[in-house]
Amino acid sequence: MLSATSGAVRIGARRVAPRAASVVVAPMPKAPLGRITNITNITNIAQARSLSSTARLSYAINNTNPNPPLGEKNASNETPSRIGLIGARGYTGQALIDLLNAHPNMDLRHVSSRELNGQELKGYTKRKIIYENLSPEEVAQLDKDGKVDCWVMALPNGVCQPFVQALGQSSSLIIDLSADYRFDDAWGSYGLPELVQRSKIAQSTRISCPGCYATGSQLALAPILEHLGAAPATVFGVSGYSGAGTKPSPKNDVKLLHDNLMPYSLTGHIHEREISHHLGVPIAFIPHCSSWFRGISLTINIPLNKTMTSRDIRQIYQDRYAGEKLVKVVSEAPFVKSIQGKHGVEIGGFAVDSTGKRVVVCATIDNLNKGAATQCLQNMNLALGYGEYQGIPIE
Ligand SMILES: NC(=O)c1ccc[n+]([C@@H]2O[C@H](COP(=O)([O-])OP(=O)(O)OC[C@H]3O[C@@H](n4cnc5c(N)ncnc54)[C@H](OP(=O)(O)O)[C@@H]3O)[C@@H](O)[C@H]2O)c1
């Protein structure tokens, strides 16, 4: 069993987190498009490319990523944090419980579900926990009593506001997995550590986790934004049915999905807005659902503003993500079956057409891992003062 921590220790731990914030993030490149103020981008790529290969290797590792991982530099807190999880029965809640169970510093204390109220939590071995059906008032009381350091909301869109409101100005960390605060810059940080300044996330007490499609799409588009042509890039996305959550709907109806590919929300999907909002350029997103359980495949058609080669483009991505442990740049288009159960994103393909002014980039992501629970844990690690990748199985 893990030992208890006091609120004072937790707050103290948060207070030392800014130590990590002193890590220098390379200067922003000229913002090509719109409001990309939070999102870091490629820099000095041409300079990197003109170096000798040995010099370039070390340059790539050290300098081409303007927002390098904080990794162990973020580890300033040696005391476990107590976690409360609201929406624990769902797919993302369960994926997070598995990760917390293996994490040396996360001490799950409360799990809330209306359906499982009174039952014992299975699959968590660090202590015995019984599901509760916590109201916003009960959450606020537990928080006031100093029983929890971090609240995770794994609730459907539009449900968590009463909980967040009840917590008010609490100094506890709140991480929301829904879309409710993803467009609210005043609420807190948008928790996409590879693209948003990690030091900002590390200092936040309110973090909104990006959507699953939106994480994969932004990671697959951000490095090439500077070279985006006039027409919007189009993301063709296919998700396994766990992306639709546990509430029965056509999108998780296994019989309907068998031998089938289901197009839905073909314009105006919330992730179309999210990707466009955070990248600062309009992006077209056409989602589909299919019969596998977990994993997303994205095929992205990107018009370019100049002639480029596949090799140039792949190099830009490799440079941008140098040192990242959860983003892998590969040559071939990645397969969704290879990403299932994995914790990162794979980006590849980089097929350029005969004009040299259009590239197709492919990406895969496990929607429940880097698309939800793994990214949530990465953000928790950053904001609670642990090593950025602690408890995340890295390949
Ligand atoms: N699934 C994904 O791939 C994915 C990826 C990224 C982000 N997300 C986002 O993460 C959130 C959770 O997704 P999920 O797939 O885990 O959903 P889910 O499987 O449908 O689970 C939803 C959870 O919320 C609880 N819940 C539902 N309505 C509630 C209400 N009115 N009041 C209190 N609790 C309620 C449910 O438990 P009880 O009914 O037992 O209370 C359950 O634990 C969603 O906002 C989703 O958009 C999902």
The ligand as an ORCA input file, in Angstrom:
! r2SCAN-3c Opt
* xyz 0 1
  N     -13.127      6.532    -25.789
  C     -12.121      7.197    -26.319
  O     -11.406      6.696    -27.190
  C     -11.812      8.582    -25.853
  C     -10.598      9.156    -26.218
  C     -10.304     10.462    -25.799
  C     -11.222     11.156    -25.030
  N     -12.404     10.576    -24.705
  C     -13.328     11.342    -23.886
  O     -13.224     10.841    -22.549
  C     -14.480     10.897    -21.900
  C     -14.831      9.493    -21.408
  O     -14.909      8.644    -22.534
  P     -15.170      7.086    -22.404
  O     -15.012      6.521    -23.763
  O     -14.384      6.509    -21.290
  O     -16.727      7.095    -22.021
  P     -17.613      5.915    -21.501
  O     -16.922      4.615    -21.729
  O     -18.963      6.072    -22.075
  O     -17.664      6.187    -19.929
  C     -18.296      7.313    -19.395
  C     -18.161      7.299    -17.887
  O     -18.880      8.395    -17.344
  C     -19.878      7.937    -16.414
  N     -21.069      8.747    -16.671
  C     -21.802      8.813    -17.808
  N     -22.783      9.741    -17.708
  C     -22.648     10.278    -16.456
  C     -23.354     11.281    -15.746
  N     -24.400     11.911    -16.288
  N     -22.955     11.584    -14.488
  C     -21.908     10.934    -13.916
  N     -21.207      9.962    -14.540
  C     -21.566      9.647    -15.794
  C     -20.052      6.448    -16.720
  O     -20.248      5.685    -15.557
  P     -21.653      5.411    -14.866
  O     -22.676      5.460    -15.971
  O     -21.502      4.089    -14.229
  O     -21.797      6.543    -13.897
  C     -18.674      6.055    -17.222
  O     -17.816      5.749    -16.165
  C     -15.470     11.424    -22.945
  O     -15.658     12.793    -22.760
  C     -14.779     11.161    -24.262
  O     -15.151     12.091    -25.265
  C     -12.706      9.305    -25.078
*
